[in-house]
Amino acid sequence: MSSLQLFWFILIGVLFAGFFFLEGFDFGVGMSVQTLAKNDKEQDQVIQTIGPVWDGNEVWLISAGGAMFCFTFLCGMLHYLATI
């Protein structure tokens, strides 16, 4: 495994780990609404805790997908250039 492959493997792993961490946070808040909140005001307060990071998990997922596409494109291009 070359250093470039190792770099991309670690980068994609970190991006997916960030996505799963933030997605788990969203799911945890959604589950805690059922158990912790006793009325509508408390439900709104619990749901508002994820407001600043609500779309953060989607950014990690899109970045990981883009990195996977870029990795395959870059490896294919390097292989093509090496055979010329």
Solvent accessible surface area in square Angstrom, and as a share of the most:
residue,aa,sasa,rsa
1,M,173,0.77
2,S,61,0.39
3,S,95,0.61
4,L,62,0.31
5,Q,72,0.32
6,L,86,0.43
7,F,111,0.46
8,W,31,0.11
9,F,143,0.60
10,I,96,0.49
11,L,56,0.28
12,I,28,0.14
13,G,39,0.38
14,V,82,0.47
15,L,26,0.13
16,F,54,0.22
17,A,61,0.47
18,G,13,0.13
19,F,28,0.12
20,F,131,0.55
21,F,153,0.64
22,L,32,0.16
23,E,41,0.18
24,G,42,0.40
25,F,84,0.35
26,D,20,0.10
27,F,127,0.53
28,G,30,0.29
29,V,16,0.09
30,G,42,0.41
31,M,134,0.60
32,S,25,0.16
33,V,13,0.08
34,Q,145,0.65
35,T,109,0.63
36,L,115,0.57
37,A,15,0.12
38,K,173,0.73
39,N,84,0.43
40,D,109,0.56
41,K,142,0.60
42,E,61,0.28
43,Q,65,0.29
44,D,79,0.41
45,Q,97,0.43
46,V,29,0.17
47,I,91,0.46
48,Q,129,0.57
49,T,83,0.48
50,I,9,0.04
51,G,48,0.46
52,P,121,0.76
53,V,59,0.34
54,W,137,0.48
55,D,81,0.42
56,G,23,0.22
57,N,9,0.05
58,E,89,0.40
59,V,93,0.54
60,W,88,0.31
61,L,75,0.37
62,I,129,0.65
63,S,47,0.30
64,A,0,0.00
65,G,36,0.34
66,G,39,0.38
67,A,9,0.07
68,M,89,0.40
69,F,146,0.61
70,C,53,0.32
71,F,49,0.21
72,T,88,0.51
73,F,121,0.50
74,L,57,0.28
75,C,38,0.23
76,G,41,0.40
77,M,86,0.38
78,L,83,0.41
79,H,128,0.57
80,Y,131,0.50
81,L,101,0.50
82,A,84,0.65
83,T,93,0.54
84,I,145,0.74
